[in-house]
Amino acid sequence: MLEKEIERRMCEMIRKRGGLSYKFTSPGNPGVPDRLIITPAGVVWFVELKTEVGRLAKIQKWQKSELEKRGANVRVIHGWDAAKEFVNEVMPNEV
């Protein structure tokens, strides 16, 4: 499955559970995660989506590390099954 299809499906699932999913771009800061996910409880996640075989670029690894150093919730998701698991994990009871 293409990354954009995984992203579309995951965002729809998040919306149906009452969460928000914003496309994240930060001009002048390459490698930032694809999405900002905000759960109904207000927990914020930075999410980088990949296909099952996709890899992080060096700059993406660095950005992930910088976010984590500051206590941010960051997740790299590989494939649709992992995307579903993530949503079920961070929004288990929301409908």
N, C-alpha and C positions, 0 to 999 in steps of 0.2 A: 504494500500500500504506500502511496506517495505521502511525503511529509505533510503537504497541505491538506490532504484528506484526513489524516490522523488529527491534525490541528482542528479542522472543521468539526469533526465528530466529537472531539473532546470538549470544544467550546460549547457545542449544543448541549452536551450532557451536563456541563457546569451550569449553564443558564437554566436548564430545567430543574436543577436542584437549588436554585436561588442564589448562585454565586455569580461573580463577575469575571470576565476574561478579557483583558486588554492586550492588543498587539503592542509590544514594547519596542520602541526604537529610541535611541539616544544619540543624536548627531554628534560626531566627534569621538564616540566611544564604541568602536567596533567590537563585535563578539558578545554583546549583551544577550541575555536569554530572550527567546521568542515572545514569551507571554508573561504577563502579570496576572496571577490568579488571586482573587479575593473571595474567601469562603463567606457564607452567611454569618459566621461568627466573627468575621473581621480579620482572620489570619491571612497574611499575604505570602504568596509563593512566587518565586521567579522560576519559570519552567522553560527548559530548552527541549524542543522536540526533535527527534531523529527517527529515521526508519530503523528497522531491526538491525541493519548492518551499518548505519551511519556512525560517524566518529566526530568527536569534538575537535575543532581546530585549536591550535596552540593558544590563540588569543581568547577563544571561548573558555578554555581551561583556566587561563589567568583570570578572566572576569569572574568565573564561578568561584575561584579561590578568594578573590577580593571580597565578594559578597558574603561568603561563608565566614571570613575573618571578622566580619562586622555583625555576625549573628543572624544573617538573613537566611530564610528558608529557601533552599535552591534544590531543584530536582532536574536531572536529565532523564528523559523518558524515551525509551526505544520501542517503537511500534504501538499499534492500537491496543493490544492486550495490556501492555504496561500502562497506557494512558487510562484505560478503564480502571485498573487497579489503583492508580493514583487518585482518581476522583472518588472511588469508593473509600479509600483510606482517609482522605482529608475532608470529605463531606459525607460521612456514612449515614447520617439520619435525615439529611435534608431532602425535601421533596419539592 
